[in-house]
Amino acid sequence: MNENVLGITAGVLTSISMIPQLIKVIKERNVDDISWLMLLILIGGLSLWVWYGILKDELPIILSNSFAVLLNMSLLICFIIYRKK
């Protein structure tokens, strides 16, 4: 198996783990059990992985972590919209 295919597959599977949470938040419009601090730290870490992937010219790292950044940014936006004030 091509190592790039393996890396992309592993990254996508890891990244899509947030999709059920995002769907639940959108359906229920409830973010009470989500930590905004955890989301910020995770987005920061994932963004650094993207940067690392760019520096190393590693497409699997760039693609999978970019996808994860987008998903988690979506969750953070939902957190901002649906949080109780």
C-alpha positions as CSV (number, residue, x, y, z in Angstrom):
1,M,0.0,0.0,0.0
2,N,1.2,3.5,-0.8
3,E,2.3,5.3,2.4
4,N,0.5,8.5,1.3
5,V,-2.8,6.6,0.9
6,L,-2.2,5.0,4.3
7,G,-1.5,8.4,5.9
8,I,-4.4,10.1,4.3
9,T,-6.8,7.3,5.3
10,A,-5.6,7.4,8.9
11,G,-5.9,11.1,9.0
12,V,-9.4,11.2,7.5
13,L,-10.6,8.5,9.9
14,T,-9.2,10.4,12.9
15,S,-10.6,13.7,11.6
16,I,-14.1,12.4,10.9
17,S,-14.5,11.4,14.5
18,M,-15.8,14.9,15.3
19,I,-18.6,14.7,12.7
20,P,-21.1,12.9,15.0
21,Q,-20.5,15.6,17.7
22,L,-21.0,18.4,15.1
23,I,-24.2,16.8,13.8
24,K,-25.5,16.3,17.4
25,V,-24.8,20.0,18.2
26,I,-26.5,21.2,15.1
27,K,-29.6,19.1,15.6
28,E,-30.0,19.8,19.3
29,R,-28.6,23.4,19.3
30,N,-27.0,22.5,22.6
31,V,-23.3,23.1,23.4
32,D,-23.5,22.8,27.2
33,D,-21.2,19.8,27.4
34,I,-18.5,21.2,25.0
35,S,-15.4,22.9,26.3
36,W,-14.5,26.0,24.3
37,L,-11.0,25.8,25.8
38,M,-10.6,22.2,24.5
39,L,-11.7,23.3,21.1
40,L,-9.2,26.3,21.0
41,I,-6.3,24.1,22.1
42,L,-7.3,21.4,19.6
43,I,-7.6,23.9,16.7
44,G,-4.2,25.4,17.7
45,G,-2.5,22.0,17.7
46,L,-4.1,20.9,14.5
47,S,-3.1,24.2,12.9
48,L,0.5,23.6,13.9
49,W,0.3,20.1,12.3
50,V,-0.8,21.7,9.1
51,W,2.1,24.1,9.3
52,Y,4.5,21.2,10.0
53,G,3.1,19.3,7.0
54,I,3.6,22.3,4.8
55,L,7.2,22.7,6.0
56,K,7.9,19.0,5.4
57,D,5.8,18.9,2.2
58,E,3.7,16.0,3.5
59,L,0.4,15.9,1.8
60,P,-1.3,13.4,4.2
61,I,-0.5,15.6,7.2
62,I,-1.6,18.7,5.4
63,L,-4.9,17.3,4.1
64,S,-6.0,15.4,7.2
65,N,-5.2,18.1,9.7
66,S,-6.7,20.8,7.5
67,F,-9.9,18.8,7.3
68,A,-9.9,18.5,11.1
69,V,-9.3,22.2,11.6
70,L,-12.4,22.9,9.4
71,L,-14.5,20.5,11.4
72,N,-13.4,21.9,14.7
73,M,-13.8,25.5,13.6
74,S,-17.4,24.6,12.6
75,L,-17.9,23.2,16.1
76,L,-16.4,26.3,17.6
77,I,-18.7,28.5,15.5
78,C,-21.7,26.4,16.7
79,F,-20.5,26.9,20.2
80,I,-20.5,30.6,19.8
81,I,-23.9,30.7,18.1
82,Y,-25.7,28.2,20.5
83,R,-24.1,28.9,23.9
84,K,-26.5,30.1,26.6
85,K,-25.8,33.7,27.6
